[in-house]
Amino acid sequence: MKKWHIVFDVDKCIGCYTCLLSCKDEHVGNNWLPYTDCQRKNDQKWIVMEKRDRGSYPRMDVAYRPKMCNHCAAAPCAANAPESVVKREDGVVLLNPARAKDKPELVNACPYGNISWNEEVGAAQKCTFCAHLLDDGWEEPRCVQSCPLKALRVVRLEDAEFKKLAKSKGLRAIIPEAAGPRVYYKNLQRFDKCFVAGEVAYYDHETETCAKNAEVRLFKDGNAVSKVRTNAFGDFRFEAVEPSSGKYTIEAELPGRGKASVSLQIDDSSVDIGTLYVK
């Protein structure tokens, strides 16, 4: 049977929080029983927007990543509290509102922190994938429907088909694959990997000039692991570099001129090497 999945593109998100606000708009003050009680207005989020700053001036970027219930196929919450969890055939995982009452221990049933406690209604709660809307004919939950840049989208496929799609598109989950998550991320390297950036230039007589279309190679343990070319401003960037991965060497070569190289260390943050001059 086809299951619901969510795909989030880190490249498209600008951190506008519309997904979070639309979730609040849909669930605060609304009891969508038997799916869920109303969400608490303050101090409770079913979508948590995480932010990461990378790099340093002048080469830096900001990435956002929403964290929510993954509606896992092998949901740990279902294993830890089977009497309180409902696993639907369409892949949506719900907490039974009646059986989640007066059970704050259910917050710990999810090892990934995606269940919260609503003290106003005295119940454990989480994202419902807006199941009440899906059952009413909607083709996507409110967070997806409201995203202005379409960073969020739904895919309805059988799990085996979705795994093929995820592999072909480079989608990754942020929780263990063994749990069978149904929330995946595109361009996740923007959030959990480092970049190495810089610029290549040369002196034409006494004038510093941008080295357009120079070939820049990234070496690890003597092996070239990535290759890029500089843009019109001489800028280059290597993405998806593993944090804390140690020593690297960058080598730049501009046709008709020469080569230049520099060594660097990758710790837990991105690196700007500045200007690399070829002679």
Backbone torsions as a table, in degrees:
resi	resn	phi	psi	omega
1	MET	NA	144.1	178.8
2	LYS	-69.3	140.1	-178.2
3	LYS	-119.1	154.7	176.8
4	TRP	-81.0	136.5	174.1
5	HIS	-135.2	153.1	173.9
6	ILE	-116.2	135.6	175.1
7	VAL	-120.2	128.3	-179.9
8	PHE	-116.4	128.3	-179.7
9	ASP	-100.4	109.1	-177.7
10	VAL	-60.7	-34.3	-178.8
11	ASP	-61.8	-30.0	-173.8
12	LYS	-90.3	-16.9	-173.9
13	CYS	-80.8	134.1	177.6
14	ILE	-113.0	9.6	177.9
15	GLY	70.9	38.0	-179.3
16	CYS	-80.7	-14.6	177.5
17	TYR	65.3	17.5	178.1
18	THR	-63.0	-34.5	178.6
19	CYS	-60.7	-45.6	179.2
20	LEU	-64.8	-43.9	-178.5
21	LEU	-65.8	-37.8	179.3
22	SER	-70.3	-33.4	174.9
23	CYS	-63.0	-43.6	177.1
24	LYS	-62.7	-43.7	-178.7
25	ASP	-60.7	-36.2	-177.6
26	GLU	-77.9	-32.2	-168.5
27	HIS	-114.8	-19.6	177.3
28	VAL	-75.7	124.2	-180.0
29	GLY	81.2	1.6	179.7
30	ASN	-119.9	122.6	175.2
31	ASN	-94.1	102.2	179.8
32	TRP	-94.4	61.0	178.5
33	LEU	-76.1	144.1	9.1
34	PRO	-90.4	19.7	-178.4
35	TYR	-81.2	-47.6	-177.3
36	THR	-166.4	155.1	166.8
37	ASP	-77.1	170.7	-179.2
38	CYS	-65.9	150.5	178.3
39	GLN	-80.3	150.2	176.7
40	ARG	-72.1	140.3	-176.4
41	LYS	-66.9	-46.3	-177.0
42	ASN	-115.1	154.4	173.4
43	ASP	60.9	27.3	172.6
44	GLN	-149.0	128.4	179.9
45	LYS	-134.0	129.6	173.0
46	TRP	-90.0	-13.0	171.0
47	ILE	-124.8	123.1	177.8
48	VAL	-110.5	117.9	-179.2
49	MET	-89.0	115.5	179.0
50	GLU	-95.5	146.6	-176.8
51	LYS	-127.5	141.9	175.0
52	ARG	-137.6	128.1	173.6
53	ASP	-96.1	134.6	178.3
54	ARG	-124.7	147.2	174.7
55	GLY	80.6	-168.7	179.6
56	SER	-146.3	160.4	-178.5
57	TYR	-56.7	135.1	5.7
58	PRO	-94.5	1.6	-178.8
59	ARG	-110.8	100.8	179.8
60	MET	-152.2	161.8	174.2
61	ASP	-149.1	167.8	179.6
62	VAL	-125.4	134.7	178.7
63	ALA	-127.2	149.3	179.7
64	TYR	-123.7	148.0	179.6
65	ARG	-146.5	117.2	177.5
66	PRO	-77.6	140.7	178.4
67	LYS	-117.4	128.1	-176.6
68	MET	-151.3	178.1	174.7
69	CYS	-59.1	135.2	-177.7
70	ASN	-92.5	-0.9	178.8
71	HIS	46.9	54.4	-170.5
72	CYS	-65.3	144.1	174.7
73	ALA	-66.0	-40.1	175.8
74	ALA	-109.7	62.5	-171.2
75	ALA	-61.1	120.7	176.9
76	PRO	-60.2	-33.3	179.7
77	CYS	-63.4	-36.4	179.0
78	ALA	-67.8	-35.0	178.3
79	ALA	-73.5	-35.0	-177.3
80	ASN	-82.8	-26.9	-178.7
81	ALA	-144.0	65.0	-173.7
82	PRO	-59.8	-27.7	-177.7
83	GLU	-74.8	-15.7	-175.4
84	SER	-108.8	-5.7	-173.2
85	VAL	-112.7	136.8	177.8
86	VAL	-115.0	120.1	177.5
87	LYS	-105.5	113.3	-177.6
88	ARG	-85.9	158.6	-179.4
89	GLU	-66.6	-24.1	-179.9
90	ASP	-85.1	7.2	176.4
91	GLY	96.2	-13.3	-179.6
92	VAL	-73.8	134.9	178.1
93	VAL	-112.1	126.4	-177.5
94	LEU	-122.0	155.6	167.0
95	LEU	-95.8	128.6	176.4
96	ASN	-65.4	115.7	-174.6
97	PRO	-56.4	-39.1	-178.5
98	ALA	-69.5	-41.4	-176.6
99	ARG	-83.9	-7.0	175.0
100	ALA	-94.4	-1.4	178.8
101	LYS	-71.2	140.8	174.0
102	ASP	55.9	31.7	178.9
103	LYS	-131.6	71.4	179.5
104	PRO	-61.7	-20.3	178.7
105	GLU	-65.1	-16.6	179.0
106	LEU	-65.9	-22.1	177.9
107	VAL	-57.7	-34.5	-178.7
108	ASN	-85.9	-1.2	179.2
109	ALA	-69.9	-24.1	176.0
110	CYS	-99.2	114.6	-179.1
111	PRO	-71.1	-7.2	-176.9
112	TYR	-103.8	6.2	173.9
113	GLY	74.4	27.7	-176.2
114	ASN	-101.6	11.6	172.7
115	ILE	-115.7	133.5	-179.2
116	SER	-122.9	165.3	-178.6
117	TRP	-106.3	128.5	176.4
118	ASN	-106.1	102.2	-175.7
119	GLU	-73.5	-18.8	179.7
120	GLU	-69.4	-36.9	177.8
121	VAL	-104.9	-5.5	177.8
122	GLY	66.5	45.3	-176.7
123	ALA	-148.0	152.2	171.2
124	ALA	-79.6	142.0	-176.5
125	GLN	-142.9	164.2	175.8
126	LYS	-163.5	177.8	175.8
127	CYS	-56.5	136.5	179.5
128	THR	-106.4	4.4	-172.6
129	PHE	59.6	21.6	-175.7
130	CYS	49.5	49.4	-177.2
131	ALA	-58.9	-30.0	178.7
132	HIS	-64.9	-32.0	177.4
133	LEU	-76.8	-41.9	178.4
134	LEU	-59.1	-42.1	-180.0
135	ASP	-71.1	-14.4	177.3
136	ASP	-97.3	7.0	175.3
137	GLY	105.7	-3.6	178.0
138	TRP	-66.8	152.2	-179.7
139	GLU	-104.0	2.1	178.3
140	GLU	-162.6	153.4	176.6
141	PRO	-73.9	170.1	-174.2
142	ARG	-61.5	-39.9	-177.6
143	CYS	-60.4	-39.3	179.5
144	VAL	-73.0	-44.4	-177.5
145	GLN	-61.6	-30.5	-173.3
146	SER	-95.7	-9.1	-175.8
147	CYS	-65.4	115.6	-173.1
148	PRO	-69.7	-26.7	-177.9
149	LEU	-105.3	8.4	178.2
150	LYS	56.6	37.6	173.2
151	ALA	-70.5	-26.8	176.8
152	LEU	-105.6	136.9	172.6
153	ARG	-149.5	158.5	178.1
154	VAL	-105.0	147.8	174.6
155	VAL	-130.8	126.8	179.9
156	ARG	-112.3	102.1	-177.3
157	LEU	-143.2	161.0	169.3
158	GLU	-65.4	151.1	-173.9
159	ASP	-56.6	-40.7	-179.7
160	ALA	-63.8	-39.2	178.2
161	GLU	-67.3	-39.0	-179.5
162	PHE	-66.9	-36.8	178.2
163	LYS	-61.5	-39.1	176.7
164	LYS	-64.4	-42.3	178.3
165	LEU	-62.3	-45.4	-178.5
166	ALA	-60.7	-40.4	179.9
167	LYS	-67.4	-42.6	-177.6
168	SER	-70.6	-28.8	-177.3
169	LYS	-100.7	0.8	179.9
170	GLY	69.5	32.6	179.6
171	LEU	-81.7	144.3	179.5
172	ARG	-134.2	151.9	174.4
173	ALA	-98.4	162.3	178.4
174	ILE	-106.5	2.3	172.5
175	ILE	-121.6	165.2	-175.4
176	PRO	-56.7	137.9	179.1
177	GLU	-58.8	-28.9	-178.0
178	ALA	-61.1	-25.2	179.5
179	ALA	-75.9	-14.4	-178.5
180	GLY	69.6	49.5	-178.3
181	PRO	-64.8	151.7	177.3
182	ARG	-118.3	17.5	171.9
183	VAL	-119.2	118.8	-177.1
184	TYR	-125.7	161.5	-173.7
185	TYR	-127.3	137.9	174.6
186	LYS	-103.0	145.3	-178.9
187	ASN	56.9	38.1	-178.4
188	LEU	-67.3	-18.6	178.8
189	GLN	-61.0	-22.6	176.5
190	ARG	-63.8	-22.1	-175.5
191	PHE	-105.1	-41.6	-171.6
192	ASP	-112.7	6.1	176.0
193	LYS	-120.7	171.7	178.0
194	CYS	-103.2	166.3	169.4
195	PHE	-124.8	157.0	172.1
196	VAL	-121.3	124.6	-175.4
197	ALA	-134.8	164.9	177.7
198	GLY	175.4	-164.6	177.2
199	GLU	-142.4	154.7	178.5
200	VAL	-116.7	135.9	-179.3
201	ALA	-145.2	169.7	175.8
202	TYR	-149.6	165.0	178.3
203	TYR	-103.0	121.3	174.3
204	ASP	-99.8	98.7	-166.8
205	HIS	61.0	-111.7	-179.7
206	GLU	-110.4	11.1	-177.1
207	THR	-102.0	122.7	176.4
208	GLU	-73.3	126.4	-173.6
209	THR	-126.8	138.9	177.3
210	CYS	-66.5	135.7	179.6
211	ALA	-91.6	89.4	179.6
212	LYS	-73.4	137.6	173.8
213	ASN	65.0	25.7	173.4
214	ALA	-74.1	144.4	176.9
215	GLU	-88.2	127.9	-178.7
216	VAL	-122.6	127.6	-177.9
217	ARG	-119.2	142.3	177.6
218	LEU	-107.3	122.9	-176.9
219	PHE	-111.5	139.3	173.9
220	LYS	-131.0	121.5	-178.5
221	ASP	54.4	37.7	176.9
222	GLY	83.4	-3.0	-179.0
223	ASN	-109.1	136.1	177.1
224	ALA	-73.4	118.4	-177.4
225	VAL	-103.1	-16.1	179.3
226	SER	-160.7	154.5	-178.9
227	LYS	-144.2	133.4	177.6
228	VAL	-139.1	170.9	174.1
229	ARG	-121.2	148.0	-179.6
230	THR	-73.6	153.6	177.3
231	ASN	-86.8	-168.0	-176.3
232	ALA	-64.1	-20.1	179.9
233	PHE	-99.1	5.6	-179.2
234	GLY	80.5	5.9	-177.4
235	ASP	-81.3	148.9	174.1
236	PHE	-144.3	160.4	177.6
237	ARG	-152.6	134.4	170.7
238	PHE	-105.5	122.8	179.8
239	GLU	-99.1	169.3	173.2
240	ALA	58.7	39.2	174.9
241	VAL	-86.7	130.5	-176.5
242	GLU	-64.5	132.1	175.3
243	PRO	-62.2	150.4	176.3
244	SER	51.9	40.2	-176.3
245	SER	-100.5	5.3	169.2
246	GLY	93.1	-146.1	-170.8
247	LYS	-87.6	140.4	176.6
248	TYR	-136.0	164.3	172.0
249	THR	-129.7	136.6	174.8
250	ILE	-110.1	132.7	178.3
251	GLU	-126.1	129.2	179.8
252	ALA	-117.3	142.0	179.5
253	GLU	-139.2	128.6	178.8
254	LEU	-114.9	120.0	-179.0
255	PRO	-53.3	135.3	179.8
256	GLY	86.1	-5.9	178.2
257	ARG	-125.9	-115.7	-176.4
258	GLY	-148.8	-158.4	-178.5
259	LYS	-119.5	161.3	173.0
260	ALA	-150.9	150.8	-179.0
261	SER	-144.4	159.4	178.2
262	VAL	-151.4	145.7	176.7
263	SER	-100.5	151.2	179.8
264	LEU	-150.3	166.1	-179.4
265	GLN	-121.9	127.7	176.6
266	ILE	-99.2	113.7	174.8
267	ASP	-98.6	-120.6	-179.0
268	ASP	-106.0	13.4	-179.4
269	SER	-138.6	163.8	-179.8
270	SER	-71.2	159.2	-173.7
271	VAL	-126.5	133.1	171.5
272	ASP	-109.2	114.6	-176.7
273	ILE	-85.0	-5.0	-178.3
274	GLY	79.8	-141.1	-175.7
275	THR	-102.1	130.1	176.3
276	LEU	-108.1	118.5	-174.0
277	TYR	-97.9	127.1	173.7
278	VAL	-100.4	148.3	-176.7
279	LYS	-103.0	NA	NA
